[in-house]
Amino acid sequence: MNVLYILIPLALLLLAGAVWVFFWAVGSGQFDDLDTPAMRIVLDDDTKPPEAED
């Protein structure tokens, strides 16, 4: 039962850290463009890959 005195504050600290990281990611623009990376795979790539030099 005494272990709860350690685990509950530790869980609250981890939760606060996760919330801080989430708000930091939102504030720094990590979630600004969610559509373009998914659409990029559908677009054709007209450039040829470079030739291998032997």
HTML snippet that shows the backbone in 3Dmol.js (N, CA, C, O; Angstrom):
<script src="https://3Dmol.org/build/3Dmol-min.js"></script>
<div id="view" style="width:600px;height:400px;position:relative"></div>
<script>
const pdb = `
ATOM      1  N   MET A   1       0.818  -1.194   0.000  1.00  0.00           N
ATOM      2  CA  MET A   1       0.000   0.000   0.000  1.00  0.00           C
ATOM      3  C   MET A   1       0.862   1.258   0.000  1.00  0.00           C
ATOM      4  O   MET A   1       0.461   2.289  -0.541  1.00  0.00           O
ATOM      5  N   ASN A   2       2.024   1.177   0.596  1.00  0.00           N
ATOM      6  CA  ASN A   2       2.908   2.349   0.632  1.00  0.00           C
ATOM      7  C   ASN A   2       3.473   2.695  -0.741  1.00  0.00           C
ATOM      8  O   ASN A   2       3.893   3.825  -0.987  1.00  0.00           O
ATOM      9  N   VAL A   3       3.477   1.708  -1.627  1.00  0.00           N
ATOM     10  CA  VAL A   3       4.009   1.973  -2.956  1.00  0.00           C
ATOM     11  C   VAL A   3       3.125   2.963  -3.718  1.00  0.00           C
ATOM     12  O   VAL A   3       3.599   3.613  -4.650  1.00  0.00           O
ATOM     13  N   LEU A   4       1.861   3.088  -3.343  1.00  0.00           N
ATOM     14  CA  LEU A   4       0.970   4.055  -3.991  1.00  0.00           C
ATOM     15  C   LEU A   4       1.420   5.488  -3.765  1.00  0.00           C
ATOM     16  O   LEU A   4       1.156   6.360  -4.593  1.00  0.00           O
ATOM     17  N   TYR A   5       2.095   5.738  -2.655  1.00  0.00           N
ATOM     18  CA  TYR A   5       2.610   7.083  -2.384  1.00  0.00           C
ATOM     19  C   TYR A   5       3.715   7.471  -3.367  1.00  0.00           C
ATOM     20  O   TYR A   5       4.012   8.653  -3.539  1.00  0.00           O
ATOM     21  N   ILE A   6       4.311   6.489  -4.000  1.00  0.00           N
ATOM     22  CA  ILE A   6       5.338   6.741  -5.012  1.00  0.00           C
ATOM     23  C   ILE A   6       4.733   6.701  -6.416  1.00  0.00           C
ATOM     24  O   ILE A   6       5.057   7.538  -7.259  1.00  0.00           O
ATOM     25  N   LEU A   7       3.859   5.731  -6.665  1.00  0.00           N
ATOM     26  CA  LEU A   7       3.339   5.529  -8.015  1.00  0.00           C
ATOM     27  C   LEU A   7       2.365   6.624  -8.462  1.00  0.00           C
ATOM     28  O   LEU A   7       2.378   7.013  -9.630  1.00  0.00           O
ATOM     29  N   ILE A   8       1.540   7.115  -7.574  1.00  0.00           N
ATOM     30  CA  ILE A   8       0.566   8.146  -7.967  1.00  0.00           C
ATOM     31  C   ILE A   8       1.259   9.453  -8.353  1.00  0.00           C
ATOM     32  O   ILE A   8       0.933  10.003  -9.405  1.00  0.00           O
ATOM     33  N   PRO A   9       2.196   9.979  -7.563  1.00  0.00           N
ATOM     34  CA  PRO A   9       2.904  11.186  -8.038  1.00  0.00           C
ATOM     35  C   PRO A   9       3.743  10.933  -9.293  1.00  0.00           C
ATOM     36  O   PRO A   9       3.859  11.815 -10.144  1.00  0.00           O
ATOM     37  N   LEU A  10       4.324   9.748  -9.414  1.00  0.00           N
ATOM     38  CA  LEU A  10       5.087   9.427 -10.614  1.00  0.00           C
ATOM     39  C   LEU A  10       4.178   9.398 -11.839  1.00  0.00           C
ATOM     40  O   LEU A  10       4.547   9.901 -12.901  1.00  0.00           O
ATOM     41  N   ALA A  11       2.996   8.814 -11.696  1.00  0.00           N
ATOM     42  CA  ALA A  11       2.049   8.793 -12.810  1.00  0.00           C
ATOM     43  C   ALA A  11       1.592  10.204 -13.166  1.00  0.00           C
ATOM     44  O   ALA A  11       1.436  10.518 -14.346  1.00  0.00           O
ATOM     45  N   LEU A  12       1.379  11.041 -12.188  1.00  0.00           N
ATOM     46  CA  LEU A  12       0.973  12.426 -12.466  1.00  0.00           C
ATOM     47  C   LEU A  12       2.091  13.204 -13.155  1.00  0.00           C
ATOM     48  O   LEU A  12       1.826  14.024 -14.034  1.00  0.00           O
ATOM     49  N   LEU A  13       3.332  12.953 -12.762  1.00  0.00           N
ATOM     50  CA  LEU A  13       4.463  13.603 -13.437  1.00  0.00           C
ATOM     51  C   LEU A  13       4.588  13.146 -14.889  1.00  0.00           C
ATOM     52  O   LEU A  13       4.843  13.956 -15.780  1.00  0.00           O
ATOM     53  N   LEU A  14       4.408  11.859 -15.119  1.00  0.00           N
ATOM     54  CA  LEU A  14       4.453  11.356 -16.496  1.00  0.00           C
ATOM     55  C   LEU A  14       3.307  11.911 -17.334  1.00  0.00           C
ATOM     56  O   LEU A  14       3.494  12.235 -18.507  1.00  0.00           O
ATOM     57  N   LEU A  15       2.143  12.019 -16.746  1.00  0.00           N
ATOM     58  CA  LEU A  15       1.008  12.612 -17.454  1.00  0.00           C
ATOM     59  C   LEU A  15       1.268  14.073 -17.784  1.00  0.00           C
ATOM     60  O   LEU A  15       0.994  14.520 -18.898  1.00  0.00           O
ATOM     61  N   ALA A  16       1.794  14.816 -16.823  1.00  0.00           N
ATOM     62  CA  ALA A  16       2.110  16.227 -17.073  1.00  0.00           C
ATOM     63  C   ALA A  16       3.172  16.358 -18.157  1.00  0.00           C
ATOM     64  O   ALA A  16       3.096  17.262 -18.989  1.00  0.00           O
ATOM     65  N   GLY A  17       4.151  15.475 -18.160  1.00  0.00           N
ATOM     66  CA  GLY A  17       5.170  15.497 -19.205  1.00  0.00           C
ATOM     67  C   GLY A  17       4.587  15.197 -20.573  1.00  0.00           C
ATOM     68  O   GLY A  17       4.953  15.845 -21.553  1.00  0.00           O
ATOM     69  N   ALA A  18       3.689  14.231 -20.659  1.00  0.00           N
ATOM     70  CA  ALA A  18       3.069  13.888 -21.937  1.00  0.00           C
ATOM     71  C   ALA A  18       2.201  15.039 -22.446  1.00  0.00           C
ATOM     72  O   ALA A  18       2.197  15.323 -23.644  1.00  0.00           O
ATOM     73  N   VAL A  19       1.478  15.694 -21.562  1.00  0.00           N
ATOM     74  CA  VAL A  19       0.651  16.843 -21.966  1.00  0.00           C
ATOM     75  C   VAL A  19       1.543  17.988 -22.433  1.00  0.00           C
ATOM     76  O   VAL A  19       1.227  18.652 -23.420  1.00  0.00           O
ATOM     77  N   TRP A  20       2.643  18.225 -21.743  1.00  0.00           N
ATOM     78  CA  TRP A  20       3.568  19.289 -22.153  1.00  0.00           C
ATOM     79  C   TRP A  20       4.164  18.998 -23.529  1.00  0.00           C
ATOM     80  O   TRP A  20       4.252  19.895 -24.369  1.00  0.00           O
ATOM     81  N   VAL A  21       4.573  17.752 -23.764  1.00  0.00           N
ATOM     82  CA  VAL A  21       5.135  17.387 -25.077  1.00  0.00           C
ATOM     83  C   VAL A  21       4.086  17.546 -26.168  1.00  0.00           C
ATOM     84  O   VAL A  21       4.408  17.998 -27.267  1.00  0.00           O
ATOM     85  N   PHE A  22       2.843  17.184 -25.889  1.00  0.00           N
ATOM     86  CA  PHE A  22       1.788  17.341 -26.880  1.00  0.00           C
ATOM     87  C   PHE A  22       1.582  18.808 -27.231  1.00  0.00           C
ATOM     88  O   PHE A  22       1.514  19.157 -28.410  1.00  0.00           O
ATOM     89  N   PHE A  23       1.481  19.667 -26.227  1.00  0.00           N
ATOM     90  CA  PHE A  23       1.281  21.087 -26.505  1.00  0.00           C
ATOM     91  C   PHE A  23       2.504  21.715 -27.163  1.00  0.00           C
ATOM     92  O   PHE A  23       2.361  22.637 -27.966  1.00  0.00           O
ATOM     93  N   TRP A  24       3.686  21.242 -26.845  1.00  0.00           N
ATOM     94  CA  TRP A  24       4.890  21.725 -27.523  1.00  0.00           C
ATOM     95  C   TRP A  24       4.854  21.338 -28.997  1.00  0.00           C
ATOM     96  O   TRP A  24       5.190  22.152 -29.857  1.00  0.00           O
ATOM     97  N   ALA A  25       4.451  20.104 -29.297  1.00  0.00           N
ATOM     98  CA  ALA A  25       4.384  19.652 -30.688  1.00  0.00           C
ATOM     99  C   ALA A  25       3.343  20.435 -31.472  1.00  0.00           C
ATOM    100  O   ALA A  25       3.574  20.778 -32.631  1.00  0.00           O
ATOM    101  N   VAL A  26       2.207  20.721 -30.862  1.00  0.00           N
ATOM    102  CA  VAL A  26       1.180  21.505 -31.539  1.00  0.00           C
ATOM    103  C   VAL A  26       1.679  22.927 -31.764  1.00  0.00           C
ATOM    104  O   VAL A  26       1.467  23.493 -32.837  1.00  0.00           O
ATOM    105  N   GLY A  27       2.337  23.509 -30.769  1.00  0.00           N
ATOM    106  CA  GLY A  27       2.831  24.876 -30.892  1.00  0.00           C
ATOM    107  C   GLY A  27       3.959  25.030 -31.883  1.00  0.00           C
ATOM    108  O   GLY A  27       4.130  26.102 -32.463  1.00  0.00           O
ATOM    109  N   SER A  28       4.738  23.974 -32.091  1.00  0.00           N
ATOM    110  CA  SER A  28       5.866  24.075 -33.017  1.00  0.00           C
ATOM    111  C   SER A  28       5.489  23.686 -34.441  1.00  0.00           C
ATOM    112  O   SER A  28       6.346  23.682 -35.325  1.00  0.00           O
ATOM    113  N   GLY A  29       4.224  23.361 -34.675  1.00  0.00           N
ATOM    114  CA  GLY A  29       3.768  23.118 -36.042  1.00  0.00           C
ATOM    115  C   GLY A  29       3.893  21.682 -36.504  1.00  0.00           C
ATOM    116  O   GLY A  29       3.886  21.445 -37.712  1.00  0.00           O
ATOM    117  N   GLN A  30       4.004  20.727 -35.628  1.00  0.00           N
ATOM    118  CA  GLN A  30       4.138  19.333 -36.026  1.00  0.00           C
ATOM    119  C   GLN A  30       2.876  18.799 -36.690  1.00  0.00           C
ATOM    120  O   GLN A  30       2.956  17.871 -37.494  1.00  0.00           O
ATOM    121  N   PHE A  31       1.728  19.358 -36.375  1.00  0.00           N
ATOM    122  CA  PHE A  31       0.465  18.854 -36.893  1.00  0.00           C
ATOM    123  C   PHE A  31      -0.184  19.834 -37.864  1.00  0.00           C
ATOM    124  O   PHE A  31      -1.399  19.782 -38.053  1.00  0.00           O
ATOM    125  N   ASP A  32       0.579  20.716 -38.477  1.00  0.00           N
ATOM    126  CA  ASP A  32       0.004  21.714 -39.373  1.00  0.00           C
ATOM    127  C   ASP A  32      -0.507  21.113 -40.673  1.00  0.00           C
ATOM    128  O   ASP A  32      -1.589  21.481 -41.130  1.00  0.00           O
ATOM    129  N   ASP A  33       0.237  20.202 -41.277  1.00  0.00           N
ATOM    130  CA  ASP A  33      -0.133  19.652 -42.581  1.00  0.00           C
ATOM    131  C   ASP A  33      -0.200  18.136 -42.482  1.00  0.00           C
ATOM    132  O   ASP A  33       0.819  17.453 -42.576  1.00  0.00           O
ATOM    133  N   LEU A  34      -1.403  17.619 -42.293  1.00  0.00           N
ATOM    134  CA  LEU A  34      -1.564  16.172 -42.162  1.00  0.00           C
ATOM    135  C   LEU A  34      -1.963  15.509 -43.478  1.00  0.00           C
ATOM    136  O   LEU A  34      -1.913  14.284 -43.583  1.00  0.00           O
ATOM    137  N   ASP A  35      -2.356  16.287 -44.481  1.00  0.00           N
ATOM    138  CA  ASP A  35      -2.847  15.710 -45.724  1.00  0.00           C
ATOM    139  C   ASP A  35      -1.759  15.484 -46.760  1.00  0.00           C
ATOM    140  O   ASP A  35      -1.802  14.487 -47.479  1.00  0.00           O
ATOM    141  N   THR A  36      -0.796  16.372 -46.856  1.00  0.00           N
ATOM    142  CA  THR A  36       0.205  16.275 -47.914  1.00  0.00           C
ATOM    143  C   THR A  36       1.056  15.002 -47.829  1.00  0.00           C
ATOM    144  O   THR A  36       1.259  14.376 -48.870  1.00  0.00           O
ATOM    145  N   PRO A  37       1.559  14.580 -46.687  1.00  0.00           N
ATOM    146  CA  PRO A  37       2.345  13.336 -46.678  1.00  0.00           C
ATOM    147  C   PRO A  37       1.536  12.121 -47.138  1.00  0.00           C
ATOM    148  O   PRO A  37       2.094  11.218 -47.760  1.00  0.00           O
ATOM    149  N   ALA A  38       0.243  12.080 -46.848  1.00  0.00           N
ATOM    150  CA  ALA A  38      -0.579  10.958 -47.293  1.00  0.00           C
ATOM    151  C   ALA A  38      -0.831  11.019 -48.793  1.00  0.00           C
ATOM    152  O   ALA A  38      -0.946   9.979 -49.440  1.00  0.00           O
ATOM    153  N   MET A  39      -0.917  12.213 -49.353  1.00  0.00           N
ATOM    154  CA  MET A  39      -1.175  12.358 -50.786  1.00  0.00           C
ATOM    155  C   MET A  39       0.095  12.213 -51.623  1.00  0.00           C
ATOM    156  O   MET A  39       0.018  11.929 -52.818  1.00  0.00           O
ATOM    157  N   ARG A  40       1.244  12.402 -51.016  1.00  0.00           N
ATOM    158  CA  ARG A  40       2.505  12.371 -51.755  1.00  0.00           C
ATOM    159  C   ARG A  40       2.781  11.002 -52.374  1.00  0.00           C
ATOM    160  O   ARG A  40       3.439  10.915 -53.411  1.00  0.00           O
ATOM    161  N   ILE A  41       2.285   9.934 -51.748  1.00  0.00           N
ATOM    162  CA  ILE A  41       2.546   8.602 -52.273  1.00  0.00           C
ATOM    163  C   ILE A  41       1.760   8.344 -53.554  1.00  0.00           C
ATOM    164  O   ILE A  41       2.144   7.487 -54.350  1.00  0.00           O
ATOM    165  N   VAL A  42       0.667   9.073 -53.763  1.00  0.00           N
ATOM    166  CA  VAL A  42      -0.166   8.869 -54.934  1.00  0.00           C
ATOM    167  C   VAL A  42       0.386   9.632 -56.144  1.00  0.00           C
ATOM    168  O   VAL A  42       0.127   9.249 -57.285  1.00  0.00           O
ATOM    169  N   LEU A  43       1.129  10.685 -55.909  1.00  0.00           N
ATOM    170  CA  LEU A  43       1.623  11.529 -56.998  1.00  0.00           C
ATOM    171  C   LEU A  43       2.727  10.816 -57.774  1.00  0.00           C
ATOM    172  O   LEU A  43       3.540  10.087 -57.206  1.00  0.00           O
ATOM    173  N   ASP A  44       2.733  11.045 -59.080  1.00  0.00           N
ATOM    174  CA  ASP A  44       3.775  10.473 -59.924  1.00  0.00           C
ATOM    175  C   ASP A  44       5.072  11.227 -59.742  1.00  0.00           C
ATOM    176  O   ASP A  44       5.081  12.439 -59.528  1.00  0.00           O
ATOM    177  N   ASP A  45       6.148  10.507 -59.828  1.00  0.00           N
ATOM    178  CA  ASP A  45       7.468  11.112 -59.782  1.00  0.00           C
ATOM    179  C   ASP A  45       8.039  11.049 -61.195  1.00  0.00           C
ATOM    180  O   ASP A  45       8.378   9.969 -61.680  1.00  0.00           O
ATOM    181  N   ASP A  46       8.147  12.195 -61.856  1.00  0.00           N
ATOM    182  CA  ASP A  46       8.554  12.237 -63.255  1.00  0.00           C
ATOM    183  C   ASP A  46      10.067  12.167 -63.437  1.00  0.00           C
ATOM    184  O   ASP A  46      10.535  12.000 -64.563  1.00  0.00           O
ATOM    185  N   THR A  47      10.821  12.287 -62.395  1.00  0.00           N
ATOM    186  CA  THR A  47      12.272  12.251 -62.526  1.00  0.00           C
ATOM    187  C   THR A  47      12.759  10.807 -62.516  1.00  0.00           C
ATOM    188  O   THR A  47      12.211   9.945 -61.830  1.00  0.00           O
ATOM    189  N   LYS A  48      13.800  10.576 -63.296  1.00  0.00           N
ATOM    190  CA  LYS A  48      14.398   9.244 -63.350  1.00  0.00           C
ATOM    191  C   LYS A  48      15.398   9.087 -62.232  1.00  0.00           C
ATOM    192  O   LYS A  48      16.073  10.051 -61.871  1.00  0.00           O
ATOM    193  N   PRO A  49      15.511   7.912 -61.682  1.00  0.00           N
ATOM    194  CA  PRO A  49      16.534   7.712 -60.643  1.00  0.00           C
ATOM    195  C   PRO A  49      17.924   7.814 -61.257  1.00  0.00           C
ATOM    196  O   PRO A  49      18.102   7.513 -62.438  1.00  0.00           O
ATOM    197  N   PRO A  50      18.908   8.233 -60.472  1.00  0.00           N
ATOM    198  CA  PRO A  50      20.259   8.363 -61.032  1.00  0.00           C
ATOM    199  C   PRO A  50      20.824   6.998 -61.394  1.00  0.00           C
ATOM    200  O   PRO A  50      20.573   5.992 -60.731  1.00  0.00           O
ATOM    201  N   GLU A  51      21.596   7.007 -62.475  1.00  0.00           N
ATOM    202  CA  GLU A  51      22.238   5.774 -62.938  1.00  0.00           C
ATOM    203  C   GLU A  51      23.324   5.361 -61.957  1.00  0.00           C
ATOM    204  O   GLU A  51      24.027   6.208 -61.406  1.00  0.00           O
ATOM    205  N   ALA A  52      23.456   4.079 -61.745  1.00  0.00           N
ATOM    206  CA  ALA A  52      24.497   3.551 -60.861  1.00  0.00           C
ATOM    207  C   ALA A  52      25.841   3.595 -61.593  1.00  0.00           C
ATOM    208  O   ALA A  52      25.945   3.161 -62.740  1.00  0.00           O
ATOM    209  N   GLU A  53      26.855   4.119 -60.928  1.00  0.00           N
ATOM    210  CA  GLU A  53      28.190   4.191 -61.527  1.00  0.00           C
ATOM    211  C   GLU A  53      28.999   2.987 -61.061  1.00  0.00           C
ATOM    212  O   GLU A  53      29.142   2.735 -59.865  1.00  0.00           O
ATOM    213  N   ASP A  54      29.525   2.249 -62.039  1.00  0.00           N
ATOM    214  CA  ASP A  54      30.350   1.080 -61.681  1.00  0.00           C
ATOM    215  C   ASP A  54      31.798   1.324 -61.973  1.00  0.00           C
ATOM    216  O   ASP A  54      32.631   0.450 -61.734  1.00  0.00           O
TER     217      ASP A  54
END
`;
const viewer = $3Dmol.createViewer("view");
viewer.addModel(pdb, "pdb");
viewer.setStyle({}, {cartoon: {color: "spectrum"}});
viewer.zoomTo();
viewer.render();
</script>
